[in-house]
């Protein structure tokens, strides 16, 4: 069995190049949130492979009229 790499909020923010507050917003939004795991009351972890999949699923497609 291959171990899955889990990221903290801080590591996720660094990986995406955004702030920690923005990561929190993306976790708790009602439409297409980032999948995460909660350990106890305070610890949140995000699987890196699921984060990459979420990014690919939520990629904005370029309008064919745009240059």
URRATA-V699611 format. One record per pair of residues at least 24 apart in sequence whose C-alpha atoms are under 10 Angstrom apart, sorted by the first residue. I is the first residue (numbers start at 1). J is the second residue. Records with the same first field share a line. If there is no record, write none. Layout:
I: J ; J
This chain:
4: 47 ; 48 ; 49 ; 50
5: 45 ; 46 ; 47 ; 48 ; 49 ; 50
6: 36 ; 37 ; 44 ; 45 ; 46 ; 47 ; 48 ; 49 ; 50 ; 51
7: 36 ; 44 ; 45 ; 46 ; 47 ; 48 ; 51
8: 36 ; 43 ; 44 ; 45 ; 46 ; 47 ; 48
9: 36 ; 43 ; 44 ; 45 ; 46
11: 45 ; 46 ; 48
12: 45 ; 46 ; 47 ; 48 ; 51
15: 48 ; 51
16: 51 ; 52 ; 55
32: 57 ; 58
33: 58
